[in-house]
Amino acid sequence: MIDAHTRLCAVIGNPVGHSLSPAIHNAAFQAMGLNYVYVAFAVTDVAGCLAGMRALSGFRGMSVTIPHKRAVMRHLDSISPMAMRVGAVNTIVNDGGRLTGDTTDGPGTLRAFAEAGVALAGKRILFLGAGGAVRSVAFAMAEDAHAAQITILGRTASRVKELADDLRAKTPAAIETGDLAGDLADAVADHEVVVQGTPIGMYPDSMDDSPVPRECLRPDLVVFDMVYRPLKTRLIREAEIAGCKTILGVEMLLHQAALQFELWTGEPAPLPVMRRVLIDNLAS
């Protein structure tokens, strides 16, 4: 029951009507018996939003999504080292008016790999795409997972170069780059893990497409597709047929939300509850 002691958490972005975060987090709060509530706010005035959060003592936590992950940073009191290196914040914690920014996308993905029993230390990891989600995960894998090599393939050479230069400057991993169309087949053959971070395969526009030809897939390959609508993309389905170890995009979404929950509450996240609500909502 909402009362005078209820603590508020929210997601901000523009738009946010599609967000699954309220369903996931409210189910988690209820399962743990916590007096928290989670809502969604469409925000255009980032400075005003953060000032309001700072002024409201009961406003405990915030998820930040597109297009505000960079814009919120100048309004925070402190930022985690990983979020500083990535250059984006997706989580804010309010401690008595002091706002701390963090990123859970990369660390959440590392949790998903660990839960799947996939060790990344010393591995050669291939990223398809160079957008914000790829950036967060690439930094986590280069630094915290101790990958031996990271290769970034993309369509826009300037974006690939920017990400690669940042990774070289801020992490110890060996970084290579290439073109998504021209270098894909050779790159897949030379790597042990493929991280798919483009919109290819996403509902509803390209569900019949895959960025990786099925003949490139092999049983000793680990394939992770960040796309979570549909639950199993064409890439994932074909990777399963080829005998690859696969990790679904929904696992990244789940574990980054679980880390947010833990930062706000100090309690372990109820993963089975959160996973069930997430999958049920995606199925509907």
Secondary structure in CASP SS format (residue, H / E / C, confidence):
PFRMAT SS
TARGET T0000
AUTHOR 0000-0000-0000
METHOD secondary structure of the structure
MODEL  1
M C 1.00
I C 1.00
D C 1.00
A C 1.00
H C 1.00
T C 1.00
R E 1.00
L E 1.00
C E 1.00
A E 1.00
V E 1.00
I E 1.00
G E 1.00
N C 1.00
P C 1.00
V C 1.00
G C 1.00
H C 1.00
S C 1.00
L C 1.00
S H 1.00
P H 1.00
A H 1.00
I H 1.00
H H 1.00
N H 1.00
A H 1.00
A H 1.00
F H 1.00
Q H 1.00
A H 1.00
M C 1.00
G C 1.00
L C 1.00
N C 1.00
Y E 1.00
V E 1.00
Y E 1.00
V E 1.00
A E 1.00
F E 1.00
A E 1.00
V C 1.00
T C 1.00
D C 1.00
V H 1.00
A H 1.00
G H 1.00
C H 1.00
L H 1.00
A H 1.00
G H 1.00
M H 1.00
R H 1.00
A H 1.00
L C 1.00
S C 1.00
G C 1.00
F E 1.00
R E 1.00
G E 1.00
M E 1.00
S E 1.00
V E 1.00
T C 1.00
I C 1.00
P C 1.00
H C 1.00
K C 1.00
R C 1.00
A H 1.00
V H 1.00
M H 1.00
R H 1.00
H H 1.00
L C 1.00
D C 1.00
S E 1.00
I E 1.00
S C 1.00
P H 1.00
M H 1.00
A H 1.00
M H 1.00
R H 1.00
V H 1.00
G C 1.00
A C 1.00
V C 1.00
N C 1.00
T E 1.00
I E 1.00
V E 1.00
N E 1.00
D E 1.00
G C 1.00
G C 1.00
R E 1.00
L E 1.00
T E 1.00
G E 1.00
D E 1.00
T C 1.00
T C 1.00
D H 1.00
G H 1.00
P H 1.00
G H 1.00
T H 1.00
L H 1.00
R H 1.00
A H 1.00
F H 1.00
A H 1.00
E H 1.00
A C 1.00
G C 1.00
V C 1.00
A C 1.00
L C 1.00
A C 1.00
G C 1.00
K C 1.00
R E 1.00
I E 1.00
L E 1.00
F E 1.00
L E 1.00
G C 1.00
A C 1.00
G C 1.00
G H 1.00
A H 1.00
V H 1.00
R H 1.00
S H 1.00
V H 1.00
A H 1.00
F H 1.00
A H 1.00
M H 1.00
A H 1.00
E H 1.00
D C 1.00
A C 1.00
H C 1.00
A C 1.00
A C 1.00
Q E 1.00
I E 1.00
T E 1.00
I E 1.00
L E 1.00
G E 1.00
R C 1.00
T C 1.00
A H 1.00
S H 1.00
R H 1.00
V H 1.00
K H 1.00
E H 1.00
L H 1.00
A H 1.00
D H 1.00
D H 1.00
L H 1.00
R H 1.00
A H 1.00
K H 1.00
T C 1.00
P C 1.00
A C 1.00
A E 1.00
I E 1.00
E E 1.00
T E 1.00
G E 1.00
D E 1.00
L C 1.00
A C 1.00
G C 1.00
D C 1.00
L H 1.00
A H 1.00
D H 1.00
A H 1.00
V H 1.00
A H 1.00
D C 1.00
H C 1.00
E C 1.00
V E 1.00
V E 1.00
V E 1.00
Q E 1.00
G C 1.00
T C 1.00
P C 1.00
I C 1.00
G C 1.00
M C 1.00
Y C 1.00
P C 1.00
D C 1.00
S C 1.00
M C 1.00
D C 1.00
D C 1.00
S C 1.00
P C 1.00
V C 1.00
P C 1.00
R H 1.00
E H 1.00
C H 1.00
L C 1.00
R C 1.00
P C 1.00
D C 1.00
L C 1.00
V E 1.00
V E 1.00
F E 1.00
D E 1.00
M C 1.00
V C 1.00
Y C 1.00
R C 1.00
P C 1.00
L C 1.00
K C 1.00
T C 1.00
R H 1.00
L H 1.00
I H 1.00
R H 1.00
E H 1.00
A H 1.00
E H 1.00
I H 1.00
A C 1.00
G C 1.00
C C 1.00
K E 1.00
T E 1.00
I E 1.00
L C 1.00
G H 1.00
V H 1.00
E H 1.00
M H 1.00
L H 1.00
L H 1.00
H H 1.00
Q H 1.00
A H 1.00
A H 1.00
L H 1.00
Q H 1.00
F H 1.00
E H 1.00
L H 1.00
W H 1.00
T H 1.00
G C 1.00
E C 1.00
P C 1.00
A C 1.00
P C 1.00
L H 1.00
P H 1.00
V H 1.00
M H 1.00
R H 1.00
R H 1.00
V H 1.00
L H 1.00
I H 1.00
D H 1.00
N H 1.00
L H 1.00
A H 1.00
S C 1.00
END
